Amino acid sequence: MIREVIFYETDAGHSPVEEFLDTLSTKQALKTAWVINLVEDMGVVPAQYFQKMRSTDDLWEIRVKVAGNIFRFLGFFDGQKLVVLSHAFQKKTQKTPRQAIRLAEERKRDYFRRNKK
């Protein structure tokens, strides 16, 4: 195993990314699972699928494109191997919405606050 991808959960046990995945069609969900598996299994993932985001608090994005629909999964690393996806949305504009970035960064802070070892 090269990396492990998990989904952020709120204090109440909700997973915003899982809830987003539940809204996708079967085809969209299958492509998303395929891309997430790439991120887990490949040492160097092509930038079209996985890329560090500029001007953020060390966020990364997983990029999924299915038949004209573009989905983004924002997350962060916990250590070297664990990727925590904290936010997901359908991308409709050229730039990633600032609100999406803020939400992902807020969830990152919450994750580390609650998961201090």
Contacts in CASP RR format, 6 or more apart in sequence:
PFRMAT RR
TARGET T0000
AUTHOR 0000-0000-0000
METHOD contacts of the structure
MODEL  1
MIREVIFYETDAGHSPVEEFLDTLSTKQALKTAWVINLVEDMGVVPAQYF
QKMRSTDDLWEIRVKVAGNIFRFLGFFDGQKLVVLSHAFQKKTQKTPRQA
IRLAEERKRDYFRRNKK
1 40 0 8 1.000
1 41 0 8 1.000
1 81 0 8 1.000
2 40 0 8 1.000
2 41 0 8 1.000
2 42 0 8 1.000
2 43 0 8 1.000
2 81 0 8 1.000
3 39 0 8 1.000
3 40 0 8 1.000
3 41 0 8 1.000
3 43 0 8 1.000
3 81 0 8 1.000
3 82 0 8 1.000
3 83 0 8 1.000
4 40 0 8 1.000
4 81 0 8 1.000
4 82 0 8 1.000
4 83 0 8 1.000
5 36 0 8 1.000
5 39 0 8 1.000
5 40 0 8 1.000
5 62 0 8 1.000
5 83 0 8 1.000
5 84 0 8 1.000
5 85 0 8 1.000
6 82 0 8 1.000
6 83 0 8 1.000
6 84 0 8 1.000
6 85 0 8 1.000
7 15 0 8 1.000
7 16 0 8 1.000
7 17 0 8 1.000
7 18 0 8 1.000
7 84 0 8 1.000
7 85 0 8 1.000
8 15 0 8 1.000
8 16 0 8 1.000
8 17 0 8 1.000
8 75 0 8 1.000
8 84 0 8 1.000
8 85 0 8 1.000
8 86 0 8 1.000
8 87 0 8 1.000
8 107 0 8 1.000
8 111 0 8 1.000
9 15 0 8 1.000
10 16 0 8 1.000
10 110 0 8 1.000
11 110 0 8 1.000
11 114 0 8 1.000
16 86 0 8 1.000
16 87 0 8 1.000
16 88 0 8 1.000
16 107 0 8 1.000
17 73 0 8 1.000
17 85 0 8 1.000
17 86 0 8 1.000
17 87 0 8 1.000
17 88 0 8 1.000
20 88 0 8 1.000
20 89 0 8 1.000
21 29 0 8 1.000
21 32 0 8 1.000
21 88 0 8 1.000
24 32 0 8 1.000
24 71 0 8 1.000
27 66 0 8 1.000
27 67 0 8 1.000
28 64 0 8 1.000
28 66 0 8 1.000
28 69 0 8 1.000
28 71 0 8 1.000
31 64 0 8 1.000
31 65 0 8 1.000
31 66 0 8 1.000
32 64 0 8 1.000
32 66 0 8 1.000
32 71 0 8 1.000
32 73 0 8 1.000
35 49 0 8 1.000
35 62 0 8 1.000
35 63 0 8 1.000
35 64 0 8 1.000
36 62 0 8 1.000
36 73 0 8 1.000
38 45 0 8 1.000
38 46 0 8 1.000
38 49 0 8 1.000
38 50 0 8 1.000
39 45 0 8 1.000
39 49 0 8 1.000
39 50 0 8 1.000
39 62 0 8 1.000
39 83 0 8 1.000
40 83 0 8 1.000
48 63 0 8 1.000
49 62 0 8 1.000
49 63 0 8 1.000
49 64 0 8 1.000
50 60 0 8 1.000
50 61 0 8 1.000
50 62 0 8 1.000
50 63 0 8 1.000
51 60 0 8 1.000
51 61 0 8 1.000
51 63 0 8 1.000
52 58 0 8 1.000
52 59 0 8 1.000
52 60 0 8 1.000
53 59 0 8 1.000
53 60 0 8 1.000
53 61 0 8 1.000
53 74 0 8 1.000
53 96 0 8 1.000
53 101 0 8 1.000
56 101 0 8 1.000
56 104 0 8 1.000
56 105 0 8 1.000
57 76 0 8 1.000
57 105 0 8 1.000
57 108 0 8 1.000
58 76 0 8 1.000
58 77 0 8 1.000
58 108 0 8 1.000
59 74 0 8 1.000
59 75 0 8 1.000
59 76 0 8 1.000
59 101 0 8 1.000
59 104 0 8 1.000
59 105 0 8 1.000
59 108 0 8 1.000
60 74 0 8 1.000
60 75 0 8 1.000
60 76 0 8 1.000
60 77 0 8 1.000
60 83 0 8 1.000
61 72 0 8 1.000
61 73 0 8 1.000
61 74 0 8 1.000
61 75 0 8 1.000
61 96 0 8 1.000
62 72 0 8 1.000
62 73 0 8 1.000
62 75 0 8 1.000
62 85 0 8 1.000
63 70 0 8 1.000
63 71 0 8 1.000
63 72 0 8 1.000
64 70 0 8 1.000
64 71 0 8 1.000
64 72 0 8 1.000
64 73 0 8 1.000
65 71 0 8 1.000
69 90 0 8 1.000
70 90 0 8 1.000
70 91 0 8 1.000
70 92 0 8 1.000
71 88 0 8 1.000
71 89 0 8 1.000
71 90 0 8 1.000
71 91 0 8 1.000
72 88 0 8 1.000
72 89 0 8 1.000
72 90 0 8 1.000
72 91 0 8 1.000
72 96 0 8 1.000
72 100 0 8 1.000
73 85 0 8 1.000
73 87 0 8 1.000
73 88 0 8 1.000
74 85 0 8 1.000
74 86 0 8 1.000
74 87 0 8 1.000
74 88 0 8 1.000
74 96 0 8 1.000
74 100 0 8 1.000
74 101 0 8 1.000
74 104 0 8 1.000
75 83 0 8 1.000
75 84 0 8 1.000
75 85 0 8 1.000
75 86 0 8 1.000
75 87 0 8 1.000
75 104 0 8 1.000
75 108 0 8 1.000
76 83 0 8 1.000
76 84 0 8 1.000
76 86 0 8 1.000
76 104 0 8 1.000
76 108 0 8 1.000
76 111 0 8 1.000
77 83 0 8 1.000
77 84 0 8 1.000
78 84 0 8 1.000
78 111 0 8 1.000
78 112 0 8 1.000
78 115 0 8 1.000
84 108 0 8 1.000
84 111 0 8 1.000
86 103 0 8 1.000
86 104 0 8 1.000
86 107 0 8 1.000
86 108 0 8 1.000
86 111 0 8 1.000
87 100 0 8 1.000
87 103 0 8 1.000
87 104 0 8 1.000
87 107 0 8 1.000
89 97 0 8 1.000
89 100 0 8 1.000
END
